[in-house]
Amino acid sequence: MYLMENYSRLPVSFVKGEGVYLYDEKGNRYLDLIAGLGVVSLGHSHPGVVEVINRQSAELLHISNLFLNPWQEELAEKLVREFGSPAKVFFCNSGTEANEAAIKLTRRYWRLKNKSRYRIITFWKSFHGRTYGSLSATAQKEFHYGFEPLLEGFDYAYLNDMDSVKKAFRRETAAVMLEVIQGEGGINECEKDFLKELQNFCKEKEILLIVDEVQTGVGRTGLFFGFQHYGITPDMVTLAKGLGSGIPIGALIAKEEIASAFTVGSHGSTFGGNALACKVASFVVDTVKDMLPSVKKRGDFFQSKLQELRIGKVKGKGLMIGLEMEENCKEMVLKALEKGLIINCTSGNVLRFLPPLVITENHIEEAIAVLKDII
Ligand SMILES: Cc1ncc(COP(=O)(O)O)c(C=O)c1O
């Protein structure tokens, strides 16, 4: 009654979560294949996460960025190790803020080099967030409606189409930014050759390559970063969602030379990288690293089971899976919910599965049985 009407909420109220299951107020159990939109990577109320929260909250929650921050240092070191090139990290609280930081860093990097490069090429069907920079980067018109004028300086190209990238390129182009698997846009995967060619193009034109790993990152696709499947090395990567397994945190990782364009006072966040969020994310990173082979295995198993259903095209990698149907799938989400299965429909006709990474083959069989039942 007191909430703005900007969300279409499903008619259920959860009171408890455990692993891959959620429970409503009547005690009904639901198998959660969406994990809070790819956030609760280690499952609901993971005992390790609960323990870190309890310990850290009893010690210290937040000190601001006015002081030295060993929790950020610890997490940043782990992320840079996974990233694989010398880099530095900026912490914030969400995916859109991480992308906003990437857009700002791009502009400032070229400005400090006295080059008038500020435009960024992004892709149709992308989703980068809701703040003005990230929204303007998002090339889906329905998210723009009523919010114009948008931030100037974004040129949209088609995924897996190098010609359209070349057409979008201008003298002022500063970077290309993309998701290696578009999530919100319907689980659309980049081709390996396209990404290799894109990376070469960026090198040739001396522009930056930014990968938005807000949805694909932190183990979701079976490797720590989604870009690692394609043999490319981006200049910047953004993370959020699964990094905190339910505690809000976002991160921008940028190669050292680029990162140096954020000088003292040029960018910041009050809450960004507080002690609690960093401590939990550190635990998540350590835990996910050990789980990567099982994410791949379970993802392959899930995909093969979906294929057996023969009701649509199965797409994605690891535990970021789409099932593209002929018709709109919103109705299926409601039917599944009635049967205790939580799924999501994106882009109108794509069922999207982003289960907790701790899902087992038994859970997957359970989900497939419900899907069979409602088809
Ligand atoms: C690829 C991608 N980037 C950015 C965002 C925005 O993240 P947030 O909602 O945390 O701002 C999302 C959210 O769905 C996303 O999928």
The ligand as an SDF file (V2000), in Angstrom:
LIG
                    3D

 16 16  0  0  0  0  0  0  0  0999 V2000
   24.4520   -7.6690  -16.7000 C   0  0  0  0  0  0  0  0  0  0  0  0
   23.8520   -6.7430  -15.6740 C   0  0  0  0  0  0  0  0  0  0  0  0
   24.4330   -5.5700  -15.4350 N   0  0  0  0  0  0  0  0  0  0  0  0
   23.9440   -4.7160  -14.5150 C   0  0  0  0  0  0  0  0  0  0  0  0
   22.8150   -5.0050  -13.7960 C   0  0  0  0  0  0  0  0  0  0  0  0
   22.2930   -4.0420  -12.7750 C   0  0  0  0  0  0  0  0  0  0  0  0
   22.5620   -4.5170  -11.5020 O   0  0  0  0  0  0  0  0  0  0  0  0
   21.8300   -3.9040  -10.2240 P   0  0  0  0  0  0  0  0  0  0  0  0
   20.3860   -4.2510  -10.3340 O   0  0  0  0  0  0  0  0  0  0  0  0
   22.5270   -4.5430   -9.0610 O   0  0  0  0  0  0  0  0  0  0  0  0
   22.0410   -2.4330  -10.2630 O   0  0  0  0  0  0  0  0  0  0  0  0
   22.1660   -6.2370  -14.0120 C   0  0  0  0  0  0  0  0  0  0  0  0
   20.9480   -6.5850  -13.2720 C   0  0  0  0  0  0  0  0  0  0  0  0
   20.1700   -7.4040  -13.6460 O   0  0  0  0  0  0  0  0  0  0  0  0
   22.6980   -7.1220  -14.9730 C   0  0  0  0  0  0  0  0  0  0  0  0
   22.1260   -8.2990  -15.2360 O   0  0  0  0  0  0  0  0  0  0  0  0
  1  2  1  0
  2  3  1  0
  2 15  2  0
  3  4  2  0
  4  5  1  0
  5  6  1  0
  5 12  2  0
  6  7  1  0
  7  8  1  0
  8  9  2  0
  8 10  1  0
  8 11  1  0
 12 13  1  0
 12 15  1  0
 13 14  2  0
 15 16  1  0
M  END
$$$$
